[in-house]
Amino acid sequence: MAPKPAFAQNAQIEHPKFGCGTVVSCDDEYVIIHFDDHGQKKFISSIVVPNLKKIDRQPPNRTKSRRPKTKKATGTAE
């Protein structure tokens, strides 16, 4: 049986360097975390897990960034 991951998906954590973030995925090899101010980062579990602290907070509302729509030329070139 595989060992239980250190953190569940969507767990709220705090890292000493990158601050608060949300666990995207966690297994025995890697932890992927989306940090509020630093974006998504991938860590080796055995190295980073001892430095993470689980915190009690609501996850921030993340919206996907959207590129502004470009206008298509409707007129014909003369």
N, C-alpha and C positions, 0 to 999 in steps of 0.2 A: 504494500500500500504506500502511495506517495505521501511525503510529509505535507502537512497543512501549510499554506503560504503564511508568511509573517503578517501580511496586511490584506484585508479584503478589498475588492474593487470598490472604488468611490470612497475609501477611507480617507479621512482628513488627517494630514500629518504636518509636522514642522521639521525642517532641515536646518542645521546650524548656519549654513551659508546661503541657501536659496530661499529660506522662509517657508511660508505656508503653501500647501499644495494638495492635490487630489490624486490618489493612486489610480492609475489607468489600468495597470495589470501588475501582478506579482506572482512569481513562481520561485522555485528553488535556485534558479540561475540569475534572473534579472528582475528588477523593479522598474517600471516606467511610471513617472510622476509628472503631472502637469502642474507647474508652479504658477501662482498668481501673477508674479512679476517677471518670471524668467522663461516661461513657455515649458515645453515638454522635454524631459531629460530621461535617459536610460542609464541605470546603475547596475553594478554587479551586486546581487543580493547580500552575499556574505560580507561585503565591505560596508555597504550603506545602512543596512537594517539596524545595526547597533547604534547608529547616529540619529535615527528617526524617532520622533516622539509623536504618539497619537494624540490628537487634540479634539476637543468637543466644539464643533462649529458647524454651521450650515454651509454646504458647498456654494461657492459663488455662482451666479448665473453667467454661464459662458455662452456667448453667441459667436457663431462662425463669422469671421471677417469676410466681407464681400467686396469684391472689386466693383467700382462704379461702372455702370453700364455705359458703353460707348454708343454714341448716336451714329446711325448708318446714314450715309449720304443718300438723299432721296431725289435730288435733282440730277439732270444729265449734264455732262460737260459740253460746252459749246466751243 
